[in-house]
Amino acid sequence: MKSIRWGIIGLGKIAHKFASDLLLIEDCNLIAVGSSDTNRAKKFANKYNVRESFGSYMTFFDNAKVDIVYVASLNPNHMELTIASLNSGIAVLCEKPLALNSIQVNAMISKAKEKKLFLMEALWTRFNPVFEQSLNWINQGFLGKLRYINASFSFYGLDKGDKSRLFDLKKGGGTLLDIGIYPLFLAYKLLGMPNDIKVCGHLTKGGVDEQLAIILDFDNALALLYSSFAHNEDMRATIAGEDGEIYIDSRWHESSNIALVKNKEKESKNFDFIGVGYSYEIIEANNCLREGKLESSKWSHKNTTDLMFLMDAIRKEIGVVYPNE
Ligand SMILES: NC(=O)c1ccc[n+]([C@@H]2O[C@H](COP(=O)([O-])OP(=O)(O)OC[C@H]3O[C@@H](n4cnc5c(N)ncnc54)[C@H](OP(=O)(O)O)[C@@H]3O)[C@@H](O)[C@H]2O)c1
């Protein structure tokens, strides 16, 4: 089997978790990393035994002999770095959200098509075994007609300060793009595009959403979604149909426990995770590259485009506007 050569650029918190998981996957290697800071790149490379480190993105693009790069920089940098990677002939797995808005997402997808290179948004929950299991039960008809989804994502982050990427508009902050994207993904992937969206959001003085409630209205189904940086909570997800329900244990977006309740009987499943769970999106990207695919059928360009369309619409309702929009 062809071994896939990986690179990572943007060496912050998530890049470390991703690198640890990448090392657990067979038939692929992390061979180059790039950062805006030479020392950070060297330290990262030493920690994960990476052959080459580059102290600027430009030197990475010019020299790294990789098949694919994982873009793990802040949201406002996703478009520029992804397009630069594609222009250098390197396929891309880019962190979620793929970009700040639909205009940027469209530019990135157009470039991937033009260069005939693989591009995928790193929406890791999509590939986790628990989500695959929920699809499996739903596709087998165990829930009957889907009527209701309830999912949220919250944590207490008010002590992180205005300069944190979560609260800084210039860094693409706000709950929707950071964590609200997960409940939105769940409802969209299971119910499709809604007919209507109702939104209520509380913004910080800096203009990002710190609490957000969303109702999605579908034909004969409703989704209640929520995200917040203002408190912790139990993050269980409910997927209910006329004939049964699925409950995903907290924290549902990274859970390894899921249950189907039907006819008053409960079937629970527990999955062993490879690493912390980023492994499954890595395996999907590896498979796509080996098969010469330009996009994943599990999380396609259309899926990313739809999700970003919904996020644009929600932000318009609550008045979150990023610089230069
Ligand atoms: N999938 C998940 O579970 C998950 C979890 C957390 C975050 N994320 C996503 O991952 C991305 C990065 O999040 P993170 O938590 O890893 O962020 P982070 O640690 O704060 O920063 C990541 C990197 O962004 C680059 N950067 C560029 N401009 C910067 C600036 N002005 N200030 C600070 N850093 C800057 C730096 O890369 P250099 O090393 O090149 O300088 C930094 O190392 C975001 O898009 C976020 O949505 C995903």
The ligand as a Gaussian input file, in Angstrom:
#p B3LYP/6-31G(d) Opt

LIG

0 1
 N      -11.102000      19.591000      15.343000
 C      -11.040000      20.010000      16.582000
 O      -11.362000      19.297000      17.537000
 C      -10.527000      21.379000      16.849000
 C      -10.229000      21.746000      18.175000
 C       -9.671000      22.999000      18.377000
 C       -9.466000      23.848000      17.309000
 N       -9.796000      23.469000      16.041000
 C       -9.555000      24.364000      14.897000
 O       -8.141000      24.377000      14.708000
 C       -7.684000      25.681000      14.335000
 C       -6.581000      26.111000      15.287000
 O       -7.038000      26.063000      16.622000
 P       -5.979000      25.949000      17.853000
 O       -6.805000      25.825000      19.083000
 O       -4.976000      24.928000      17.574000
 O       -5.365000      27.398000      17.777000
 P       -4.044000      28.004000      18.456000
 O       -3.346000      26.953000      19.252000
 O       -4.443000      29.241000      19.170000
 O       -3.164000      28.475000      17.172000
 C       -2.920000      27.653000      16.094000
 C       -1.875000      28.285000      15.208000
 O       -2.401000      29.399000      14.483000
 C       -1.319000      30.186000      13.992000
 N       -1.576000      31.633000      14.125000
 C       -1.663000      32.477000      13.100000
 N       -1.919000      33.702000      13.509000
 C       -1.969000      33.680000      14.835000
 C       -2.190000      34.655000      15.827000
 N       -2.444000      35.936000      15.520000
 N       -2.194000      34.275000      17.103000
 C       -1.986000      32.975000      17.432000
 N       -1.770000      32.012000      16.515000
 C       -1.761000      32.349000      15.228000
 C       -0.091000      29.725000      14.746000
 O        0.575000      28.901000      13.839000
 P        2.175000      28.896000      13.604000
 O        2.671000      27.745000      14.397000
 O        2.311000      28.708000      12.160000
 O        2.695000      30.202000      14.039000
 C       -0.654000      28.878000      15.872000
 O        0.250000      27.906000      16.299000
 C       -8.939000      26.557000      14.321000
 O       -9.392000      26.673000      13.009000
 C       -9.977000      25.785000      15.147000
 O      -11.297000      26.003000      14.677000
 C      -10.313000      22.247000      15.812000

